[in-house]
Amino acid sequence: MKHIIGGNPPPATPQAKLLAVDEESAGQRLDNFLIRHLKGVPKTHVYRIIRSGEVRVNKGRAAADTRVAAGDLVRLPPVRVSDRAADKLDKPAPAREFPILLEDEHLIALDKPAGVAVHGGSGVSFGVIEQLRQARPGAKFLELVHRLDRETSGILLVAKKRSALTALQDQFRERETGKTYLALVAGAWPANRKVIDQPLHKYLQADGERRVKVVAKDDPDGMRSVTLVKVAQKLEGFSLLEVTIKTGRTHQIRVHLASAGHGIAGDDKYGDFELNKALQKQGLRRMFLHAWRLQFNHPASGERVELLAPLPSELEAFVAHVTSTPL
């Protein structure tokens, strides 16, 4: 028998582990629970191990939308974090606070600037929520209630308690919230066009980029999407719109307005590319879409809350420019 003296022992085989769900995580979807605990693991891999049955809840298979309960035992299979992801984990998000519109012991309503993702992923190493957690290391619980596109500014809700998160997300799901955006579009929006009720379908382009398109009413892949439009101000060559969404589909406002022939100024996905180039020279270097007003019932008191986030200075300046200087 050959004896090897010295050297490194063979690496241990990674083992699955059991994770008990605590009170703060109770009620969370399984996919979100895993994404929070498997930091650095790509979301696509998280969904793959759920679908394959490698993740178990109380020894049984579970779906991504299964709600976990306090005391549940979740089996996590061994997963490998890529070197690139590990590097990101070694470099935490920079701490950052954001302008606060409302804060109490249950929630934070902040005014998100354009150009900042709400969370890390899809090529972005961190977003608002990671930066906020770094800025508040003593906070026991901070979770996004909903999302905004990276290019969109305005009101974003963050829950400070699990009970607030579930109560507010229930309101968003049941369409009990009021969400109104300000959007500047090319051309004169017809005053009688007040409702857009067109199904939307998400798809991936050849390069893997996510896009959305309007589909026929009978398309089996279409998701019903309803947008209400009101002209707030007529400008030279443009219309400033108040847009209220009754359904919260990905890129809903951008696609609905573009499909009506009035793309949002500065929208690099669905807008008029030639116009956008001209607008950049005029000082508009972002998409003109702003989450302006949000109405919801407070998760603790039940009182109806209405928040307003004024237009950012760069958008105010562009409106003033358009008003004074026809383009």
C-alpha positions as CSV (number, residue, x, y, z in Angstrom):
1,M,0.0,0.0,0.0
2,K,1.3,3.4,-0.9
3,H,1.3,6.0,1.9
4,I,1.4,9.6,0.9
5,I,3.0,11.9,3.5
6,G,2.1,15.5,3.5
7,G,0.2,17.2,0.6
8,N,-3.3,18.5,0.7
9,P,-6.2,16.2,1.6
10,P,-8.8,15.6,-1.1
11,P,-11.5,18.3,-1.1
12,A,-14.6,17.4,0.9
13,T,-17.7,16.6,-1.2
14,P,-20.2,19.5,-0.8
15,Q,-23.2,18.5,1.2
16,A,-26.8,19.6,1.1
17,K,-27.9,21.6,4.1
18,L,-31.2,22.3,5.9
19,L,-32.3,25.8,6.6
20,A,-35.0,26.6,9.0
21,V,-37.4,29.4,8.0
22,D,-37.6,32.1,10.7
23,E,-40.5,34.3,11.7
24,E,-39.2,37.2,9.6
25,S,-39.1,35.1,6.4
26,A,-42.5,33.6,7.0
27,G,-44.9,34.2,4.0
28,Q,-42.1,34.8,1.5
29,R,-42.1,33.0,-1.8
30,L,-39.6,30.1,-2.0
31,D,-37.7,31.7,-4.9
32,N,-37.2,35.0,-3.1
33,F,-36.2,33.1,0.1
34,L,-33.5,31.2,-1.8
35,I,-32.2,34.2,-3.7
36,R,-31.8,36.0,-0.4
37,H,-29.9,33.0,1.1
38,L,-27.9,31.9,-1.9
39,K,-26.1,35.2,-2.5
40,G,-24.0,35.2,-5.6
41,V,-25.8,32.3,-7.2
42,P,-27.4,33.3,-10.5
43,K,-31.2,33.5,-10.4
44,T,-31.4,31.2,-13.4
45,H,-29.7,28.5,-11.3
46,V,-32.0,29.1,-8.4
47,Y,-35.0,28.4,-10.6
48,R,-33.3,25.4,-12.1
49,I,-32.7,23.7,-8.7
50,I,-36.3,24.4,-7.7
51,R,-37.7,22.9,-11.0
52,S,-35.4,19.8,-10.7
53,G,-36.7,19.0,-7.2
54,E,-33.2,19.5,-5.6
55,V,-34.8,22.1,-3.3
56,R,-37.2,20.5,-0.8
57,V,-39.5,22.0,1.8
58,N,-40.3,19.7,4.7
59,K,-38.9,16.8,2.5
60,G,-41.4,17.5,-0.3
61,R,-41.0,19.2,-3.7
62,A,-42.1,22.8,-4.0
63,A,-42.7,25.4,-6.7
64,A,-41.1,28.8,-7.0
65,D,-44.2,30.5,-5.8
66,T,-44.7,28.3,-2.7
67,R,-45.0,30.4,0.4
68,V,-42.7,29.3,3.2
69,A,-43.9,29.3,6.8
70,A,-42.0,29.7,10.1
71,G,-40.4,26.5,11.1
72,D,-40.3,25.0,7.6
73,L,-37.1,23.1,6.8
74,V,-35.8,24.0,3.4
75,R,-33.2,21.6,1.8
76,L,-30.5,23.6,-0.1
77,P,-28.4,21.5,-2.5
78,P,-24.7,22.2,-2.8
79,V,-24.2,25.1,-5.2
80,R,-21.1,26.7,-6.5
81,V,-20.6,30.4,-6.6
82,S,-18.7,31.6,-9.7
83,D,-15.4,33.3,-9.1
84,R,-16.9,36.5,-10.6
85,A,-19.8,36.3,-8.3
86,A,-17.5,35.6,-5.3
87,D,-15.5,38.7,-6.2
88,K,-18.7,40.7,-6.1
89,L,-19.6,39.3,-2.7
90,D,-16.1,40.4,-1.5
91,K,-17.0,43.9,-2.6
92,P,-20.2,44.9,-0.9
93,A,-22.4,47.6,-2.4
94,P,-21.4,51.1,-1.4
95,A,-23.7,52.5,1.4
96,R,-26.1,55.1,0.1
97,E,-29.2,56.8,1.5
98,F,-31.9,58.1,-0.9
99,P,-34.3,61.1,-0.6
100,I,-37.1,60.0,1.8
101,L,-40.7,61.0,1.2
102,L,-42.1,59.1,4.2
103,E,-40.6,56.8,6.8
104,D,-42.0,55.1,9.9
105,E,-41.4,51.8,11.7
106,H,-43.2,49.9,9.0
107,L,-42.0,51.3,5.7
108,I,-39.8,53.7,3.7
109,A,-41.0,55.6,0.7
110,L,-38.0,56.9,-1.2
111,D,-37.5,59.0,-4.4
112,K,-35.4,56.8,-6.6
113,P,-33.1,58.6,-9.1
114,A,-33.0,57.5,-12.7
115,G,-30.1,55.2,-13.7
116,V,-30.1,53.2,-10.5
117,A,-31.5,49.6,-10.5
118,V,-33.7,48.7,-7.6
119,H,-31.7,45.5,-7.0
120,G,-28.7,43.7,-8.3
121,G,-28.8,41.1,-11.1
122,S,-28.9,41.0,-14.9
123,G,-25.4,42.5,-15.2
124,V,-25.9,45.0,-12.3
125,S,-23.9,44.1,-9.2
126,F,-26.1,46.1,-6.8
127,G,-29.1,48.4,-6.6
128,V,-31.1,50.6,-4.3
129,I,-31.9,47.8,-1.8
130,E,-28.3,46.6,-1.4
131,Q,-27.0,50.1,-1.0
132,L,-29.7,50.9,1.6
133,R,-28.9,47.7,3.6
134,Q,-25.2,48.8,3.6
135,A,-26.2,52.3,4.8
136,R,-28.3,50.8,7.6
137,P,-26.4,47.8,9.0
138,G,-28.6,47.8,12.1
139,A,-31.8,47.3,10.2
140,K,-33.2,43.8,10.7
141,F,-35.4,43.8,7.7
142,L,-35.4,45.8,4.5
143,E,-37.2,44.4,1.4
144,L,-38.5,45.9,-1.8
145,V,-42.3,46.1,-2.0
146,H,-42.4,46.6,-5.8
147,R,-40.0,47.6,-8.6
148,L,-39.3,50.4,-11.0
149,D,-37.3,50.2,-14.2
150,R,-33.7,51.3,-13.9
151,E,-34.3,54.3,-16.2
152,T,-37.4,55.4,-14.3
153,S,-37.3,57.8,-11.4
154,G,-39.8,58.3,-8.6
155,I,-41.6,56.7,-5.7
156,L,-40.3,53.3,-4.5
157,L,-41.6,51.5,-1.3
158,V,-39.3,49.5,1.0
159,A,-40.8,47.4,3.8
160,K,-39.1,47.4,7.3
161,K,-41.2,44.5,8.6
162,R,-42.4,41.2,7.1
163,S,-46.0,42.1,8.0
164,A,-45.8,45.4,6.1
165,L,-44.2,43.7,3.1
166,T,-47.0,41.1,2.7
167,A,-49.8,43.7,3.4
168,L,-48.4,46.1,0.8
169,Q,-47.7,43.4,-1.8
170,D,-51.2,42.1,-1.4
171,Q,-52.5,45.6,-2.2
172,F,-50.3,45.8,-5.4
173,R,-51.5,42.3,-6.4
174,E,-55.2,43.1,-5.8
175,R,-54.8,46.5,-7.6
176,E,-55.8,48.4,-4.5
177,T,-52.9,50.9,-5.0
178,G,-53.0,54.0,-7.2
179,K,-49.9,54.4,-9.4
180,T,-49.6,57.4,-11.6
181,Y,-46.5,58.4,-13.7
182,L,-45.6,61.5,-15.6
183,A,-44.4,60.8,-19.2
184,L,-43.3,63.1,-21.9
185,V,-44.2,61.7,-25.4
186,A,-43.6,62.8,-28.9
187,G,-46.5,64.4,-30.7
188,A,-50.0,65.5,-29.7
189,W,-51.7,62.8,-27.7
190,P,-55.4,62.6,-28.8
191,A,-57.5,63.9,-25.8
192,N,-60.1,61.2,-26.4
193,R,-57.6,58.3,-26.1
194,K,-58.0,57.7,-22.4
195,V,-57.7,54.0,-22.0
196,I,-55.3,51.5,-23.5
197,D,-56.4,47.9,-23.0
198,Q,-54.0,45.7,-24.9
199,P,-52.4,42.4,-23.9
200,L,-48.6,42.3,-23.5
201,H,-46.2,39.5,-24.0
202,K,-42.6,39.2,-22.7
203,Y,-39.9,37.7,-24.9
204,L,-36.2,37.4,-25.2
205,Q,-34.2,38.8,-28.1
206,A,-31.4,36.8,-29.8
207,D,-28.9,38.5,-27.5
208,G,-30.9,37.5,-24.4
209,E,-32.3,41.0,-23.8
210,R,-35.8,41.1,-22.4
211,R,-38.4,42.9,-24.4
212,V,-42.2,43.3,-24.4
213,K,-44.7,43.7,-27.2
214,V,-48.4,44.2,-27.7
215,V,-50.2,41.0,-28.9
216,A,-53.7,40.2,-30.1
217,K,-56.5,39.8,-27.6
218,D,-56.8,36.1,-28.3
219,D,-53.0,35.4,-28.0
220,P,-52.5,32.7,-25.4
221,D,-49.3,34.3,-24.2
222,G,-50.8,37.8,-23.8
223,M,-51.3,39.2,-20.3
224,R,-54.2,41.7,-20.0
225,S,-52.7,45.2,-19.5
226,V,-54.7,48.3,-18.8
227,T,-53.3,51.9,-18.9
228,L,-55.2,55.1,-18.3
229,V,-53.9,58.3,-20.0
230,K,-54.7,61.9,-19.3
231,V,-53.1,64.9,-21.0
232,A,-51.5,67.1,-18.3
233,Q,-49.9,69.7,-20.6
234,K,-49.7,70.3,-24.3
235,L,-46.3,71.4,-25.4
236,E,-44.7,72.3,-28.8
237,G,-44.2,68.9,-30.4
238,F,-44.8,66.9,-27.2
239,S,-47.5,66.0,-24.7
240,L,-46.9,65.7,-20.9
241,L,-49.1,62.8,-19.8
242,E,-50.4,61.5,-16.5
243,V,-50.4,57.8,-16.9
244,T,-52.1,55.5,-14.4
245,I,-51.5,51.8,-14.6
246,K,-54.2,49.3,-13.5
247,T,-51.9,46.3,-14.1
248,G,-48.2,46.2,-13.3
249,R,-46.7,44.5,-16.4
250,T,-43.0,44.8,-17.3
251,H,-42.4,47.9,-19.4
252,Q,-46.2,48.4,-19.6
253,I,-46.3,52.2,-20.0
254,R,-43.4,52.3,-22.4
255,V,-44.9,49.7,-24.7
256,H,-48.5,50.9,-24.6
257,L,-47.5,54.5,-25.4
258,A,-45.1,53.5,-28.1
259,S,-47.7,51.2,-29.7
260,A,-50.1,54.2,-29.9
261,G,-47.4,56.0,-32.0
262,H,-46.2,58.2,-29.1
263,G,-43.0,56.8,-27.7
264,I,-41.6,58.2,-24.5
265,A,-38.9,60.8,-25.0
266,G,-35.5,59.3,-24.3
267,D,-36.7,55.7,-24.2
268,D,-33.8,53.7,-25.8
269,K,-35.8,50.5,-26.1
270,Y,-39.2,51.5,-27.5
271,G,-38.8,55.1,-28.4
272,D,-37.8,57.0,-31.6
273,F,-34.1,56.6,-31.8
274,E,-33.5,59.6,-34.2
275,L,-35.6,61.8,-32.0
276,N,-33.7,60.7,-28.9
277,K,-30.4,61.7,-30.5
278,A,-31.8,65.2,-31.1
279,L,-33.2,65.4,-27.6
280,Q,-29.8,64.5,-26.1
281,K,-28.4,67.6,-27.8
282,Q,-31.2,69.5,-26.2
283,G,-30.3,68.3,-22.7
284,L,-32.5,65.2,-22.2
285,R,-30.1,62.4,-21.4
286,R,-32.6,60.0,-19.8
287,M,-36.0,58.6,-20.4
288,F,-38.8,61.0,-19.4
289,L,-40.8,58.6,-17.2
290,H,-41.3,59.4,-13.5
291,A,-43.3,57.6,-10.8
292,W,-45.1,60.7,-9.6
293,R,-48.0,59.7,-7.3
294,L,-48.6,56.6,-5.2
295,Q,-51.7,55.8,-3.2
296,F,-52.0,52.9,-0.8
297,N,-53.5,51.9,2.6
298,H,-50.9,52.0,5.4
299,P,-50.1,48.4,6.4
300,A,-50.5,49.1,10.1
301,S,-53.2,51.8,10.5
302,G,-55.2,51.1,7.3
303,E,-55.2,54.9,6.6
304,R,-55.1,55.9,3.0
305,V,-51.8,57.5,2.1
306,E,-51.0,59.6,-0.9
307,L,-47.4,60.4,-1.8
308,L,-46.1,62.8,-4.5
309,A,-42.6,62.9,-5.8
310,P,-42.0,66.1,-7.8
311,L,-40.4,65.9,-11.2
312,P,-36.6,65.7,-10.9
313,S,-34.8,69.0,-11.8
314,E,-33.4,67.7,-15.1
315,L,-37.0,66.8,-16.3
316,E,-38.4,70.1,-15.0
317,A,-35.7,71.9,-16.9
318,F,-36.5,70.1,-20.1
319,V,-40.2,70.9,-19.8
320,A,-39.3,74.5,-19.4
321,H,-36.9,74.3,-22.4
322,V,-39.6,72.7,-24.6
323,T,-42.2,75.3,-23.5
324,S,-39.9,78.3,-24.3
325,T,-38.1,76.9,-27.3
326,P,-40.0,74.9,-29.9
327,L,-38.0,71.9,-31.1
